Amino acid sequence: MSIDKSPARQAVPVPFDPELGAALTVIQQYLPPLTSLNQLPALRANASMLPVPTLEQLSRDGAFDVQERQAPGPGGAPDVTLLICRPAGAATPPAALYTIHGGGMIAGNRLVGLDSLLDAAQELGLALVSVEYRLAPEHPHPAPVEDCYAGLVWTAGHAGELGIDPDRIVVAGASAGGGLAAAVALMARDRNGPALAGQLLTCPMLDDRNDTPSALQMAGVGIWDRTANEVGWTALLGDRRGGPDVSPYAAPARATDLSGLPPAFIDVGSAETFRDEDVFYATRIWQAGGQAELHVWPGGFHGFEGIVPHAAVSQAAGEARMRWLRRVLTP
C-alpha cells in the first residue's frame, strides 16, 4: 500500500477531541501564541501572578512532611533548590518521583503541576522531589540539565537521610521537563549515576530540529506549536539549534544509543507538535532492546491532561500513568 506524502495531505491537522477542542477555544482567548522571546517578560509576569502554595498547603493537612533543601550545584554553579514531600509516618522508605517542571525551557518553577503530582503521590504512597533549575535564555544549555542531574545525584546520595528508597526513584517530567527527564536518564547511564527505576515522560520536548511531520502538520494549531518550539529551543541552544553539534543531553532525540536506559512511559497527544518525535523515541528504545510503554491519545493537544483534567481522554491518560507507576515501583 502506498502512502500519500503530498504536501497538501501532510498539512491537514489532526482534529482535536471534542471535549478538549471546546476547552481550547476558550483557553486561546487568554493565551496568545508565543512567537518571540520578546514576549518572555510578560509570560513570566503572568505566571508570577498565580497563587503560590505554602509548604503547609503542600502538606495536605499533614499527609506529607514538606521541606526545602539545597543541593550543591554543578561545577561551582549556585545551589539547586529541591522541594521534598514525603508521606508522613511512612513505615518503610517510600519510592520517589523526582520531578522536573515544564515551561519550554524558558519559564516555570518547582511548583508547576504539583497538584496532580501530589494526587498521584498520595494515592500510591510516594515521596515527591521537585527540582528548581536555571532557565534559558539567561542560562542556556547545559545549565538546566546539569542542575537537574546535580539534584538527582544529591537526592539519591541522601536517600537515607530523606527517608526514601534509593532503589525506587523514577525521574519524571512533562513537556520541557519531560525532555530534561529523558536527558537526566541518559546522563545517569553515561556517568554511572543513580540507578533509576523508570523515566516518566509526558509529552516530552526531545528534538531541537523541529521538523517532524507532526511539527509541520500542527504548525499554527493548538498550544506550543512549531513557532513556539523554535523560540524555546533557540533560547536553550542559540545558533546551534538544528545544527550538527547538539548534545543529546540538550535534545535527547540526538542520542545515537538508547540502550541500557530505565523503563520508560511516554505519552503524547495525536494533535500536537511533539507526537512524532515522541513516538520515534519510544520506537528507538525498543530497537535498542529496552522497555517503553507508549500512549498516543487521540485528539490530544499539548499538555491536555493538565489543562482539561476532567475530559474523558485526560482521565484515561492519568489512569494509564498510574498503572505504569504501580508496576515499576512494586517492590
N, C-alpha and C positions, 0 to 999 in steps of 0.2 A: 504494500500500500504506500502510495506516495504522500508526502506531506507538503502542503501548500505553504511555501516560505515567502510569498509575495509581501512587499511592504504593507499593502493595504490590509492583508489578512493579519499580519503581525501587529498592526497598530490598534486593532479593536480591543478596547479594555475589557477586563473581566467584570461582569456585573457584581454589585455588592449584594450581600444577603439583605433581604427586605428590612429586617429589624435594624441592622447596622446602617443601611443606607438612609433610613429615615432619621436616625440619630445624627449621622454625619452631616446631613443637610443643615441641621440646627447648629452643630458644633462649628462648622466652617464660617458661619456668620461672625463668630467671635475669635477665630483662629486664622489670621491671614497667612498665606503661604510664605515660607522662608525662601527668599531669593538672593539674599546678600548678607554678609557679615555686618553690614551697617545696621541691620535690624537687631543685632545681638543685645545691645544695651536695653532696648525696650523689652525684648524677650526675657532677659534676666530680671528686669524690674518687675514685670508682670508676675513672674514666678515668685519673687520675693514677697509679694503681697498675699500669697496663700498662707493660711493658718499653719503655724509650726507646732507640732505636738510636743508637749513637755515629756520629760523622762517618766513622770508619774502617769501621764496618759498612756504612754507606750507600755507601761507595766500591766495594763488591762486589769485594774483592780487587784493587783498582786499576783496575777498569773505568771508574770515574768519578773525576774530580777534584772534590772536595767542599769548599765553603766557605760561610760565612755572611757576609752583607753587610748593612749598614744603609743604607736609603734614607730621604731626608727625608720626613717625614710630611706630611699635608695641612694647610695653613693653620696652621702653628705647633704642630700636634699632635706627639706623640712619633714618633721614627723608626720605620720599618717594617722588620722583620727579614725577610730573604729567604734561603732555603736554596737553594743553587745546585749542581746536579750536572751536570757537563759531561763528555762522553765523553773519556777520556784519550787523548791522541795523535791527536785528530781532524785529518785533513789539511786539511779546509776547515771553515769555521764551520758547525756543525750548526743545524738547525731547533730550536725550543724549545717545550716545553709550559709555559705559565705557569699554574700550578695553584692552585686556591682550595679549601680543605678544607670539608667538610660539618660538620654538628653543629647544625642547626636555628637558626642564628644565635646560639646560646647556649653552645655547647661546641665542643671540638676545638682542634687546633693544626696547625702547618705539617707535622707528621709523620704526620697521619692519612692512611691509604690509600697511603702512599708505596711499599709493596712492589709492588703491582700496577702503579703508575705507572712505577716503575723497571724492571719487567719490559718494559713497552712501550717505554720509552726505550732500553733496552739492545738490544732486538730491532731497532729502527728507527734506531738511531744518533742519538738526540735528546738535547738538553740538557733539564734539568728545573729550573724555578724555582718554589719553593713559598713562598707569602706568608703571613706571620703577620698577622692583622688583629684589631682590638679586638672584643670580644664584647658583645652585648646581654645583659641589660638595663642593665649598668653603662655601656655605650657604645651608645646607640640610634642609629638612622639619623640622619645619614648616615655615622657613623664607620666602620662595617665596609666599606662600598663605597668610600669615599674612600681608606681605607688601601690597598685592593686596587688602585684606579686609580693611586694615587701609586707603588706598587711597580711596576706595569706601565710607567708613563712612565719611571721610572728605569732599568728593565731595558732598554727599547728604546733609551734615550739612551746607555747604557753598553754596548751590544751589542759594539762593537769591543773594548773592554777585557775583557769577559767571554768573548769568543771565540765568540759565537753570531751567527746570521744575523738581522738585524733585519727582513728581509722575510718571514721564515717563523716567525712566532710565533703559536701557537694558544692562546687562553685557554680553560681547562678547569676543570670543577668538577662535583661530584656533590651532589645534594640542595640544602642551603642554598648550598654552593659553586657549584652549577650556576646558581642564581638570581643569585648575585653575579657569576658569569662573564657571564651574559646582560646584566646591568646595566653591567658594565665595557665590554662591546662597544657598548652604547648610548652610554655616556659618550665612548668613543674616537671614535665617529662624530660626536657633537654638539659635541665640544670640539676637533675636528681633531687628535686624538691619534694614537697609533701605529696604523699600518695593519695590521690583524690578518689573518692567513692563514685563520683559521677560529675557530669557537667550538664547543667540545665540551661538550655539556650532558647530563649523566647524571641522570635522574630529577630535573630541576631544580624548585626551590621558587620559583614565579613569581607566585602570586596570593594576596594577603592577604585577599581576600573569602571564601575558604574555603567556597564554596557551589556548586561544580560538581556534576554528577550523581555523579561518582566519589567526591568527598569525602563526599557523603551516603550513597552506596551502601556504601562501605567503612568507615563510622564504627564504631569499636569493634572493627575487624578488622585483623589484621596488625601491621605496625610503622609508627609515625608516622601515626596515624590523625587524624581531624578535630580531636579534642580536643588532642592534642599539637601539631598545626599551629597551633591558636589560641594556645596557650601561646607558641610560638616567634614568631609574628607580633606578638603583644601585647608581648612583650619588646622587639622591634625598634621598634615604632611607637606603643606606648601606646594612648591613646584614639583615635588616628587610624586604627587598624586597621579596615578595612572601610568607612571613610568616603569622602567625595568628594575629598579633597585629598591622596591618597597619590601620591608621586613614582614615576615609572617606574624611577628609579634604586634605589628600595627594592623595588618589586614590578614587574618588567618586563612582566607581563601588562597593566599600566595604560598602557603606551605606546600612543599613537594612531598612530604612524608607525613601521613596521618595515622601511622601505625602506633601502637603502644599507648593509646590515649584511654582515659577512663570512659565508661559507658556514657553515651550522650542521649539526651532528649532534645529534639529540635522540633519546634513548631512555628508555623507561619501562616498568614492568610493567603488565599489564592489570588486576591485582588490587591497586591501590594508590590512595591519595588523589590523587596528582598526575597521574594518567592524562589526564584531560580537559583540564586547563589546559595540559599539555604538547602534546597533540595540537592544541589550538586555537592555540597559539603557532606551531607549525610551519605550520599552515594559513594563518595571517595573514602569515607570511614569504612564502609562495608568492603570496598575494593581492597582496602589495606588490612582486612581481616578483623576489623573492630566491631563494636556493638553500637548501634544507633537506633533510636525509635523516632520515626519521622511522622509528623502530622501536618497536612496542608488543609486548612479549614476553609470550606467553600464560602466564597463571598466575603472573606475577612479582610478588612483594611489594616494598616499598620497600627499595632497596639490596640486592636479592637477589644480585647478581653478586659483590659484595664479601663477603657473609656466607656464601654457599654456592658458592664458586668452582668446584667440581668438578661441579656439576649440568650436565646437557646444555644447558639453556637458558642458563645462565651462560656456558658455553663458546661458544655461538653468539653471544651478545651481545658477548663480548670479540673474537671474530673479525671481526664486523661493524665494530666500532670501529677495529680495526687496518687493515682495508681502506680505511676512510674516511681515516684519517690518512695512509696511503701515497699516496692520490690527491691530497689537498690540499697535501701537503708535498713532492711530487715537483718538483724544480726545473724 
